[in-house]
Amino acid sequence: MSKETFKAFVRKHPKLVTYVNQGEMNWQKFYEMYDMYGEDHEVWNSYLVEPKKAEPKKDLMEYFKNINLDSVQESIASIQRVLGVLGDLAVAKEETPKNIREPKPIYKHFDD
């Protein structure tokens, strides 16, 4: 097998470049494997076949099992306290006088 066919093989399988760049393999070993086994041998399976990724299970019960109810309850209590303080501030703001002076009657000069 020629170097040109090996180069074409590498162009067809660019994943081989990552193995060389990561230092897991070198071009000499890849070329020797290509020369000994050819393109279609199963020796390439470990280098060219993508491992199947396990899909995450979306189990609703598993999700609820991992929830810490104490922390949820503490969070709800904190939110309730914040809402209570905001409500108290709103009520206090409505109840405060607006510094409006009542006009004194014109005919009254002194407190009679």
N, CA, C and O atoms as a printed pandas DataFrame, in Angstrom:
     atom_number atom_name residue_name chain_id  residue_number  x_coord  y_coord  z_coord
0              1         N          MET        A               1    0.851   -1.162    0.000
1              2        CA          MET        A               1    0.000    0.000    0.000
2              3         C          MET        A               1    0.901    1.231    0.000
3              4         O          MET        A               1    1.956    1.254    0.635
4              5         N          SER        A               2    0.467    2.229   -0.713
5              6        CA          SER        A               2    1.306    3.408   -0.874
6              7         C          SER        A               2    0.971    4.474    0.165
7              8         O          SER        A               2   -0.052    4.421    0.848
8              9         N          LYS        A               3    1.864    5.424    0.249
9             10        CA          LYS        A               3    1.650    6.536    1.168
10            11         C          LYS        A               3    0.459    7.380    0.733
11            12         O          LYS        A               3   -0.254    7.941    1.564
12            13         N          GLU        A               4    0.253    7.463   -0.573
13            14        CA          GLU        A               4   -0.863    8.268   -1.081
14            15         C          GLU        A               4   -2.201    7.654   -0.686
15            16         O          GLU        A               4   -3.132    8.381   -0.339
16            17         N          THR        A               5   -2.313    6.338   -0.731
17            18        CA          THR        A               5   -3.575    5.696   -0.317
18            19         C          THR        A               5   -3.781    5.850    1.190
19            20         O          THR        A               5   -4.912    5.989    1.656
20            21         N          PHE        A               6   -2.676    5.825    1.953
21            22        CA          PHE        A               6   -2.778    6.044    3.395
22            23         C          PHE        A               6   -3.244    7.470    3.671
23            24         O          PHE        A               6   -4.086    7.682    4.543
24            25         N          LYS        A               7   -2.711    8.453    2.940
25            26        CA          LYS        A               7   -3.135    9.838    3.120
26            27         C          LYS        A               7   -4.611   10.007    2.776
27            28         O          LYS        A               7   -5.325   10.747    3.453
28            29         N          ALA        A               8   -5.061    9.340    1.751
29            30        CA          ALA        A               8   -6.477    9.394    1.388
30            31         C          ALA        A               8   -7.334    8.761    2.484
31            32         O          ALA        A               8   -8.417    9.253    2.798
32            33         N          PHE        A               9   -6.838    7.670    3.058
33            34        CA          PHE        A               9   -7.535    7.006    4.172
34            35         C          PHE        A               9   -7.650    7.942    5.367
35            36         O          PHE        A               9   -8.699    8.010    6.008
36            37         N          VAL        A              10   -6.573    8.664    5.669
37            38        CA          VAL        A              10   -6.593    9.606    6.800
38            39         C          VAL        A              10   -7.541   10.757    6.507
39            40         O          VAL        A              10   -8.256   11.197    7.407
40            41         N          ARG        A              11   -7.571   11.258    5.274
41            42        CA          ARG        A              11   -8.511   12.326    4.916
42            43         C          ARG        A              11   -9.959   11.856    5.064
43            44         O          ARG        A              11  -10.842   12.633    5.429
44            45         N          LYS        A              12  -10.186   10.574    4.776
45            46        CA          LYS        A              12  -11.531   10.016    4.893
46            47         C          LYS        A              12  -11.918    9.822    6.363
47            48         O          LYS        A              12  -13.102    9.832    6.699
48            49         N          HIS        A              13  -10.921    9.645    7.239
49            50        CA          HIS        A              13  -11.159    9.412    8.669
50            51         C          HIS        A              13  -10.347   10.418    9.496
51            52         O          HIS        A              13   -9.299   10.065   10.035
52            53         N          PRO        A              14  -10.815   11.653    9.598
53            54        CA          PRO        A              14  -10.056   12.686   10.309
54            55         C          PRO        A              14   -9.960   12.451   11.814
55            56         O          PRO        A              14   -9.203   13.143   12.494
56            57         N          LYS        A              15  -10.694   11.510   12.335
57            58        CA          LYS        A              15  -10.612   11.209   13.765
58            59         C          LYS        A              15   -9.227   10.673   14.139
59            60         O          LYS        A              15   -8.808   10.785   15.291
60            61         N          LEU        A              16   -8.528   10.100   13.182
61            62        CA          LEU        A              16   -7.179    9.586   13.434
62            63         C          LEU        A              16   -6.234   10.722   13.841
63            64         O          LEU        A              16   -5.305   10.513   14.621
64            65         N          VAL        A              17   -6.474   11.912   13.313
65            66        CA          VAL        A              17   -5.633   13.066   13.627
66            67         C          VAL        A              17   -5.727   13.394   15.119
67            68         O          VAL        A              17   -4.729   13.771   15.733
68            69         N          THR        A              18   -6.910   13.254   15.700
69            70        CA          THR        A              18   -7.065   13.568   17.122
70            71         C          THR        A              18   -6.259   12.606   17.990
71            72         O          THR        A              18   -5.711   13.009   19.016
72            73         N          TYR        A              19   -6.183   11.349   17.590
73            74        CA          TYR        A              19   -5.382   10.392   18.359
74            75         C          TYR        A              19   -3.902   10.769   18.323
75            76         O          TYR        A              19   -3.198   10.627   19.322
76            77         N          VAL        A              20   -3.440   11.242   17.184
77            78        CA          VAL        A              20   -2.034   11.649   17.062
78            79         C          VAL        A              20   -1.802   12.935   17.844
79            80         O          VAL        A              20   -0.801   13.061   18.549
80            81         N          ASN        A              21   -2.717   13.883   17.725
81            82        CA          ASN        A              21   -2.560   15.159   18.443
82            83         C          ASN        A              21   -2.608   14.980   19.955
83            84         O          ASN        A              21   -1.941   15.712   20.686
84            85         N          GLN        A              22   -3.377   14.027   20.424
85            86        CA          GLN        A              22   -3.469   13.768   21.859
86            87         C          GLN        A              22   -2.325   12.907   22.373
87            88         O          GLN        A              22   -2.192   12.710   23.581
88            89         N          GLY        A              23   -1.511   12.399   21.479
89            90        CA          GLY        A              23   -0.361   11.607   21.880
90            91         C          GLY        A              23   -0.672   10.145   22.163
91            92         O          GLY        A              23    0.176    9.422   22.685
92            93         N          GLU        A              24   -1.868    9.706   21.826
93            94        CA          GLU        A              24   -2.234    8.312   22.068
94            95         C          GLU        A              24   -1.630    7.374   21.023
95            96         O          GLU        A              24   -1.352    6.209   21.309
96            97         N          MET        A              25   -1.433    7.888   19.824
97            98        CA          MET        A              25   -0.838    7.109   18.734
98            99         C          MET        A              25    0.099    8.030   17.961
99           100         O          MET        A              25    0.130    9.240   18.184
100          101         N          ASN        A              26    0.865    7.428   17.043
101          102        CA          ASN        A              26    1.678    8.248   16.144
102          103         C          ASN        A              26    1.450    7.760   14.717
103          104         O          ASN        A              26    0.912    6.677   14.488
104          105         N          TRP        A              27    1.875    8.593   13.761
105          106        CA          TRP        A              27    1.615    8.282   12.364
106          107         C          TRP        A              27    2.324    7.009   11.905
107          108         O          TRP        A              27    1.826    6.300   11.031
108          109         N          GLN        A              28    3.472    6.723   12.486
109          110        CA          GLN        A              28    4.205    5.511   12.091
110          111         C          GLN        A              28    3.398    4.257   12.425
111          112         O          GLN        A              28    3.290    3.343   11.608
112          113         N          LYS        A              29    2.832    4.222   13.636
113          114        CA          LYS        A              29    2.042    3.048   14.035
114          115         C          LYS        A              29    0.780    2.920   13.183
115          116         O          LYS        A              29    0.402    1.824   12.769
116          117         N          PHE        A              30    0.132    4.067   12.928
117          118        CA          PHE        A              30   -1.059    4.016   12.071
118          119         C          PHE        A              30   -0.703    3.512   10.673
119          120         O          PHE        A              30   -1.439    2.715   10.092
120          121         N          TYR        A              31    0.414    3.973   10.139
121          122        CA          TYR        A              31    0.810    3.536    8.797
122          123         C          TYR        A              31    1.134    2.042    8.776
123          124         O          TYR        A              31    0.793    1.336    7.826
124          125         N          GLU        A              32    1.797    1.570    9.837
125          126        CA          GLU        A              32    2.106    0.135    9.907
126          127         C          GLU        A              32    0.835   -0.694    9.983
127          128         O          GLU        A              32    0.735   -1.741    9.342
128          129         N          MET        A              33   -0.150   -0.230   10.771
129          130        CA          MET        A              33   -1.425   -0.937   10.857
130          131         C          MET        A              33   -2.123   -0.933    9.491
131          132         O          MET        A              33   -2.694   -1.939    9.070
132          133         N          TYR        A              34   -2.067    0.201    8.818
133          134        CA          TYR        A              34   -2.697    0.312    7.500
134          135         C          TYR        A              34   -2.010   -0.596    6.494
135          136         O          TYR        A              34   -2.665   -1.222    5.661
136          137         N          ASP        A              35   -0.703   -0.663    6.574
137          138        CA          ASP        A              35    0.068   -1.498    5.647
138          139         C          ASP        A              35   -0.179   -2.987    5.897
139          140         O          ASP        A              35   -0.263   -3.775    4.955
140          141         N          MET        A              36   -0.295   -3.370    7.184
141          142        CA          MET        A              36   -0.473   -4.788    7.527
142          143         C          MET        A              36   -1.918   -5.261    7.317
143          144         O          MET        A              36   -2.145   -6.341    6.772
144          145         N          TYR        A              37   -2.895   -4.449    7.751
145          146        CA          TYR        A              37   -4.276   -4.919    7.782
146          147         C          TYR        A              37   -5.149   -4.347    6.669
147          148         O          TYR        A              37   -6.148   -4.964    6.300
148          149         N          GLY        A              38   -4.803   -3.206    6.139
149          150        CA          GLY        A              38   -5.641   -2.580    5.121
150          151         C          GLY        A              38   -6.697   -1.681    5.740
151          152         O          GLY        A              38   -6.714   -1.459    6.951
152          153         N          GLU        A              39   -7.575   -1.170    4.893
153          154        CA          GLU        A              39   -8.589   -0.211    5.344
154          155         C          GLU        A              39   -9.764   -0.854    6.053
155          156         O          GLU        A              39  -10.344   -0.247    6.954
156          157         N          ASP        A              40  -10.125   -2.054    5.672
157          158        CA          ASP        A              40  -11.378   -2.646    6.116
158          159         C          ASP        A              40  -11.247   -3.600    7.292
159          160         O          ASP        A              40  -12.225   -4.255    7.652
160          161         N          HIS        A              41  -10.093   -3.700    7.891
161          162        CA          HIS        A              41   -9.892   -4.635    8.996
162          163         C          HIS        A              41  -10.540   -4.094   10.263
163          164         O          HIS        A              41  -10.690   -2.886   10.443
164          165         N          GLU        A              42  -10.923   -5.030   11.139
165          166        CA          GLU        A              42  -11.584   -4.642   12.386
166          167         C          GLU        A              42  -10.650   -3.967   13.381
167          168         O          GLU        A              42  -11.117   -3.469   14.405
168          169         N          VAL        A              43   -9.355   -3.934   13.117
169          170        CA          VAL        A              43   -8.423   -3.257   14.000
170          171         C          VAL        A              43   -8.733   -1.755   14.063
171          172         O          VAL        A              43   -8.399   -1.092   15.045
172          173         N          TRP        A              44   -9.370   -1.226   13.017
173          174        CA          TRP        A              44   -9.713    0.197   12.976
174          175         C          TRP        A              44  -10.969    0.537   13.773
175          176         O          TRP        A              44  -11.248    1.710   14.018
176          177         N          ASN        A              45  -11.717   -0.466   14.174
177          178        CA          ASN        A              45  -12.970   -0.217   14.894
178          179         C          ASN        A              45  -12.763    0.599   16.173
179          180         O          ASN        A              45  -13.568    1.471   16.502
180          181         N          SER        A              46  -11.687    0.309   16.880
181          182        CA          SER        A              46  -11.466    1.036   18.135
182          183         C          SER        A              46  -11.074    2.487   17.890
183          184         O          SER        A              46  -11.179    3.313   18.797
184          185         N          TYR        A              47  -10.624    2.809   16.682
185          186        CA          TYR        A              47  -10.216    4.175   16.366
186          187         C          TYR        A              47  -11.256    4.953   15.572
187          188         O          TYR        A              47  -11.306    6.180   15.654
188          189         N          LEU        A              48  -12.073    4.265   14.820
189          190        CA          LEU        A              48  -12.980    4.961   13.915
190          191         C          LEU        A              48  -14.436    4.928   14.345
191          192         O          LEU        A              48  -15.195    5.828   13.985
192          193         N          VAL        A              49  -14.847    3.929   15.096
193          194        CA          VAL        A              49  -16.245    3.795   15.488
194          195         C          VAL        A              49  -16.489    4.649   16.722
195          196         O          VAL        A              49  -15.771    4.547   17.717
196          197         N          GLU        A              50  -17.511    5.492   16.642
197          198        CA          GLU        A              50  -17.890    6.332   17.779
198          199         C          GLU        A              50  -18.586    5.471   18.830
199          200         O          GLU        A              50  -19.505    4.719   18.504
200          201         N          PRO        A              51  -18.162    5.573   20.076
201          202        CA          PRO        A              51  -18.885    4.838   21.115
202          203         C          PRO        A              51  -20.262    5.442   21.319
203          204         O          PRO        A              51  -20.436    6.660   21.300
204          205         N          LYS        A              52  -21.226    4.571   21.512
205          206        CA          LYS        A              52  -22.591    5.058   21.713
206          207         C          LYS        A              52  -22.703    5.659   23.106
207          208         O          LYS        A              52  -22.276    5.078   24.103
208          209         N          LYS        A              53  -23.294    6.842   23.130
209          210        CA          LYS        A              53  -23.488    7.529   24.400
210          211         C          LYS        A              53  -24.805    7.087   25.002
211          212         O          LYS        A              53  -25.823    6.984   24.317
212          213         N          ALA        A              54  -24.761    6.831   26.280
213          214        CA          ALA        A              54  -25.981    6.424   26.965
214          215         C          ALA        A              54  -26.881    7.650   27.121
215          216         O          ALA        A              54  -26.444    8.708   27.575
216          217         N          GLU        A              55  -28.137    7.485   26.735
217          218        CA          GLU        A              55  -29.075    8.588   26.858
218          219         C          GLU        A              55  -29.506    8.713   28.311
219          220         O          GLU        A              55  -29.783    7.712   28.972
220          221         N          PRO        A              56  -29.560    9.938   28.805
221          222        CA          PRO        A              56  -29.994   10.103   30.192
222          223         C          PRO        A              56  -31.456    9.713   30.342
223          224         O          PRO        A              56  -32.300   10.067   29.520
224          225         N          LYS        A              57  -31.730    8.988   31.396
225          226        CA          LYS        A              57  -33.101    8.558   31.646
226          227         C          LYS        A              57  -33.871    9.728   32.245
227          228         O          LYS        A              57  -33.401   10.417   33.150
228          229         N          LYS        A              58  -35.037    9.919   31.720
229          230        CA          LYS        A              58  -35.881   10.998   32.216
230          231         C          LYS        A              58  -36.984   10.384   33.059
231          232         O          LYS        A              58  -38.158   10.417   32.690
232          233         N          ASP        A              59  -36.605    9.843   34.157
233          234        CA          ASP        A              59  -37.558    9.197   35.036
234          235         C          ASP        A              59  -38.042   10.216   36.057
235          236         O          ASP        A              59  -37.254   10.727   36.853
236          237         N          LEU        A              60  -39.316   10.507   36.035
237          238        CA          LEU        A              60  -39.887   11.520   36.901
238          239         C          LEU        A              60  -39.787   11.121   38.369
239          240         O          LEU        A              60  -39.520   11.965   39.224
240          241         N          MET        A              61  -39.994    9.870   38.660
241          242        CA          MET        A              61  -39.911    9.420   40.056
242          243         C          MET        A              61  -38.487    9.558   40.588
243          244         O          MET        A              61  -38.289    9.915   41.750
244          245         N          GLU        A              62  -37.511    9.279   39.756
245          246        CA          GLU        A              62  -36.109    9.420   40.157
246          247         C          GLU        A              62  -35.791   10.881   40.459
247          248         O          GLU        A              62  -35.039   11.185   41.385
248          249         N          TYR        A              63  -36.369   11.773   39.675
249          250        CA          TYR        A              63  -36.167   13.203   39.900
250          251         C          TYR        A              63  -36.721   13.610   41.258
251          252         O          TYR        A              63  -36.067   14.334   42.008
252          253         N          PHE        A              64  -37.926   13.144   41.574
253          254        CA          PHE        A              64  -38.532   13.517   42.842
254          255         C          PHE        A              64  -37.845   12.855   44.035
255          256         O          PHE        A              64  -37.881   13.388   45.144
256          257         N          LYS        A              65  -37.228   11.715   43.818
257          258        CA          LYS        A              65  -36.507   11.052   44.907
258          259         C          LYS        A              65  -35.290   11.871   45.335
259          260         O          LYS        A              65  -34.894   11.843   46.500
260          261         N          ASN        A              66  -34.705   12.594   44.391
261          262        CA          ASN        A              66  -33.496   13.352   44.685
262          263         C          ASN        A              66  -33.770   14.726   45.277
263          264         O          ASN        A              66  -32.827   15.440   45.615
264          265         N          ILE        A              67  -35.026   15.114   45.412
265          266        CA          ILE        A              67  -35.351   16.419   45.967
266          267         C          ILE        A              67  -35.290   16.341   47.487
267          268         O          ILE        A              67  -35.864   15.443   48.102
268          269         N          ASN        A              68  -34.590   17.290   48.075
269          270        CA          ASN        A              68  -34.505   17.388   49.529
270          271         C          ASN        A              68  -35.670   18.254   50.006
271          272         O          ASN        A              68  -35.673   19.469   49.809
272          273         N          LEU        A              69  -36.657   17.618   50.632
273          274        CA          LEU        A              69  -37.867   18.335   51.027
274          275         C          LEU        A              69  -37.598   19.375   52.107
275          276         O          LEU        A              69  -38.285   20.395   52.164
276          277         N          ASP        A              70  -36.614   19.137   52.960
277          278        CA          ASP        A              70  -36.288   20.117   53.995
278          279         C          ASP        A              70  -35.797   21.424   53.369
279          280         O          ASP        A              70  -36.185   22.508   53.805
280          281         N          SER        A              71  -34.949   21.322   52.353
281          282        CA          SER        A              71  -34.449   22.541   51.713
282          283         C          SER        A              71  -35.556   23.244   50.943
283          284         O          SER        A              71  -35.572   24.473   50.880
284          285         N          VAL        A              72  -36.483   22.491   50.356
285          286        CA          VAL        A              72  -37.615   23.105   49.667
286          287         C          VAL        A              72  -38.484   23.858   50.669
287          288         O          VAL        A              72  -38.926   24.976   50.403
288          289         N          GLN        A              73  -38.719   23.248   51.800
289          290        CA          GLN        A              73  -39.537   23.890   52.832
290          291         C          GLN        A              73  -38.851   25.152   53.357
291          292         O          GLN        A              73  -39.515   26.165   53.578
292          293         N          GLU        A              74  -37.540   25.105   53.559
293          294        CA          GLU        A              74  -36.805   26.287   54.003
294          295         C          GLU        A              74  -36.873   27.402   52.958
295          296         O          GLU        A              74  -37.007   28.575   53.306
296          297         N          SER        A              75  -36.781   27.041   51.698
297          298        CA          SER        A              75  -36.858   28.039   50.631
298          299         C          SER        A              75  -38.234   28.697   50.592
299          300         O          SER        A              75  -38.344   29.913   50.431
300          301         N          ILE        A              76  -39.263   27.900   50.739
301          302        CA          ILE        A              76  -40.624   28.448   50.741
302          303         C          ILE        A              76  -40.822   29.369   51.939
303          304         O          ILE        A              76  -41.438   30.428   51.814
304          305         N          ALA        A              77  -40.302   28.971   53.097
305          306        CA          ALA        A              77  -40.419   29.816   54.283
306          307         C          ALA        A              77  -39.678   31.139   54.085
307          308         O          ALA        A              77  -40.167   32.188   54.503
308          309         N          SER        A              78  -38.517   31.099   53.458
309          310        CA          SER        A              78  -37.763   32.330   53.190
310          311         C          SER        A              78  -38.532   33.244   52.252
311          312         O          SER        A              78  -38.575   34.457   52.456
312          313         N          ILE        A              79  -39.131   32.670   51.237
313          314        CA          ILE        A              79  -39.910   33.474   50.288
314          315         C          ILE        A              79  -41.114   34.094   50.991
315          316         O          ILE        A              79  -41.460   35.249   50.741
316          317         N          GLN        A              80  -41.747   33.326   51.865
317          318        CA          GLN        A              80  -42.896   33.858   52.599
318          319         C          GLN        A              80  -42.480   35.017   53.500
319          320         O          GLN        A              80  -43.210   36.001   53.618
320          321         N          ARG        A              81  -41.311   34.909   54.138
321          322        CA          ARG        A              81  -40.835   35.999   54.992
322          323         C          ARG        A              81  -40.565   37.258   54.171
323          324         O          ARG        A              81  -40.921   38.362   54.583
324          325         N          VAL        A              82  -39.940   37.089   53.019
325          326        CA          VAL        A              82  -39.646   38.240   52.159
326          327         C          VAL        A              82  -40.939   38.896   51.695
327          328         O          VAL        A              82  -41.055   40.121   51.706
328          329         N          LEU        A              83  -41.913   38.085   51.286
329          330        CA          LEU        A              83  -43.196   38.642   50.861
330          331         C          LEU        A              83  -43.912   39.337   52.007
331          332         O          LEU        A              83  -44.568   40.357   51.797
332          333         N          GLY        A              84  -43.797   38.803   53.209
333          334        CA          GLY        A              84  -44.399   39.437   54.379
334          335         C          GLY        A              84  -43.774   40.789   54.665
335          336         O          GLY        A              84  -44.482   41.751   54.964
336          337         N          VAL        A              85  -42.456   40.870   54.577
337          338        CA          VAL        A              85  -41.769   42.146   54.816
338          339         C          VAL        A              85  -42.170   43.161   53.747
339          340         O          VAL        A              85  -42.432   44.321   54.064
340          341         N          LEU        A              86  -42.219   42.737   52.492
341          342        CA          LEU        A              86  -42.624   43.643   51.422
342          343         C          LEU        A              86  -44.068   44.109   51.604
343          344         O          LEU        A              86  -44.393   45.269   51.351
344          345         N          GLY        A              87  -44.912   43.209   52.036
345          346        CA          GLY        A              87  -46.308   43.590   52.300
346          347         C          GLY        A              87  -46.402   44.578   53.441
347          348         O          GLY        A              87  -47.168   45.539   53.363
348          349         N          ASP        A              88  -45.630   44.362   54.513
349          350        CA          ASP        A              88  -45.625   45.302   55.638
350          351         C          ASP        A              88  -45.125   46.671   55.211
351          352         O          ASP        A              88  -45.657   47.688   55.653
352          353         N          LEU        A              89  -44.109   46.711   54.359
353          354        CA          LEU        A              89  -43.592   47.986   53.878
354          355         C          LEU        A              89  -44.624   48.716   53.024
355          356         O          LEU        A              89  -44.746   49.939   53.104
356          357         N          ALA        A              90  -45.351   47.982   52.224
357          358        CA          ALA        A              90  -46.375   48.605   51.384
358          359         C          ALA        A              90  -47.491   49.176   52.231
359          360         O          ALA        A              90  -47.974   50.277   51.962
360          361         N          VAL        A              91  -47.911   48.440   53.259
361          362        CA          VAL        A              91  -48.967   48.918   54.142
362          363         C          VAL        A              91  -48.483   50.117   54.940
363          364         O          VAL        A              91  -49.226   51.084   55.108
364          365         N          ALA        A              92  -47.252   50.074   55.435
365          366        CA          ALA        A              92  -46.709   51.187   56.210
366          367         C          ALA        A              92  -46.580   52.433   55.351
367          368         O          ALA        A              92  -46.792   53.539   55.848
368          369         N          LYS        A              93  -46.247   52.290   54.109
369          370        CA          LYS        A              93  -46.112   53.440   53.216
370          371         C          LYS        A              93  -47.468   54.087   52.967
371          372         O          LYS        A              93  -47.562   55.310   52.870
372          373         N          GLU        A              94  -48.508   53.283   52.863
373          374        CA          GLU        A              94  -49.855   53.824   52.649
374          375         C          GLU        A              94  -50.367   54.534   53.891
375          376         O          GLU        A              94  -51.142   55.483   53.772
376          377         N          GLU        A              95  -49.963   54.110   55.063
377          378        CA          GLU        A              95  -50.474   54.674   56.300
378          379         C          GLU        A              95  -49.740   55.926   56.742
379          380         O          GLU        A              95  -50.267   56.661   57.577
380          381         N          THR        A              96  -48.574   56.203   56.238
381          382        CA          THR        A              96  -47.813   57.364   56.689
382          383         C          THR        A              96  -48.469   58.635   56.188
383          384         O          THR        A              96  -48.920   58.694   55.044
384          385         N          PRO        A              97  -48.526   59.675   57.051
385          386        CA          PRO        A              97  -49.101   60.949   56.613
386          387         C          PRO        A              97  -48.200   61.600   55.569
387          388         O          PRO        A              97  -46.998   61.340   55.532
388          389         N          LYS        A              98  -48.760   62.414   54.755
389          390        CA          LYS        A              98  -48.053   63.000   53.634
390          391         C          LYS        A              98  -47.507   64.391   53.941
391          392         O          LYS        A              98  -47.205   65.134   53.007
392          393         N          ASN        A              99  -47.365   64.776   55.212
393          394        CA          ASN        A              99  -46.870   66.099   55.598
394          395         C          ASN        A              99  -47.715   67.223   54.991
395          396         O          ASN        A              99  -47.198   68.258   54.569
396          397         N          ILE        A             100  -48.986   66.993   54.961
397          398        CA          ILE        A             100  -49.895   68.016   54.442
398          399         C          ILE        A             100  -50.416   68.805   55.637
399          400         O          ILE        A             100  -50.974   68.236   56.575
400          401         N          ARG        A             101  -50.229   70.108   55.592
401          402        CA          ARG        A             101  -50.728   70.971   56.661
402          403         C          ARG        A             101  -52.161   71.365   56.341
403          404         O          ARG        A             101  -52.523   71.679   55.207
404          405         N          GLU        A             102  -52.924   71.332   57.363
405          406        CA          GLU        A             102  -54.291   71.802   57.188
406          407         C          GLU        A             102  -54.275   73.327   57.261
407          408         O          GLU        A             102  -53.666   73.901   58.164
408          409         N          PRO        A             103  -54.922   73.963   56.342
409          410        CA          PRO        A             103  -54.923   75.436   56.396
410          411         C          PRO        A             103  -55.732   75.930   57.595
411          412         O          PRO        A             103  -56.789   75.384   57.913
412          413         N          LYS        A             104  -55.222   76.965   58.252
413          414        CA          LYS        A             104  -55.941   77.561   59.391
414          415         C          LYS        A             104  -56.985   78.524   58.848
415          416         O          LYS        A             104  -56.794   79.182   57.825
416          417         N          PRO        A             105  -58.056   78.578   59.548
417          418        CA          PRO        A             105  -59.083   79.537   59.093
418          419         C          PRO        A             105  -58.559   80.969   59.146
419          420         O          PRO        A             105  -57.787   81.329   60.035
420          421         N          ILE        A             106  -58.971   81.744   58.222
421          422        CA          ILE        A             106  -58.493   83.113   58.127
422          423         C          ILE        A             106  -58.945   83.960   59.308
423          424         O          ILE        A             106  -58.190   84.806   59.788
424          425         N          TYR        A             107  -60.134   83.748   59.766
425          426        CA          TYR        A             107  -60.709   84.565   60.834
426          427         C          TYR        A             107  -60.151   84.210   62.204
427          428         O          TYR        A             107  -60.421   84.925   63.169
428          429         N          LYS        A             108  -59.404   83.163   62.321
429          430        CA          LYS        A             108  -58.900   82.755   63.618
430          431         C          LYS        A             108  -57.433   83.117   63.696
431          432         O          LYS        A             108  -56.611   82.547   62.977
432          433         N          HIS        A             109  -57.091   84.075   64.577
433          434        CA          HIS        A             109  -55.722   84.503   64.686
434          435         C          HIS        A             109  -54.960   83.749   65.741
435          436         O          HIS        A             109  -53.784   83.439   65.553
436          437         N          PHE        A             110  -55.590   83.455   66.821
437          438        CA          PHE        A             110  -54.967   82.740   67.926
438          439         C          PHE        A             110  -55.856   81.571   68.279
439          440         O          PHE        A             110  -57.010   81.471   67.862
440          441         N          ASP        A             111  -55.270   80.700   69.062
441          442        CA          ASP        A             111  -56.082   79.557   69.494
442          443         C          ASP        A             111  -57.105   80.047   70.501
443          444         O          ASP        A             111  -56.794   80.137   71.689
444          445         N          ASP        A             112  -58.286   80.359   70.076
445          446        CA          ASP        A             112  -59.370   80.842   70.958
446          447         C          ASP        A             112  -60.211   79.726   71.428
447          448         O          ASP        A             112  -61.165   79.944   72.174
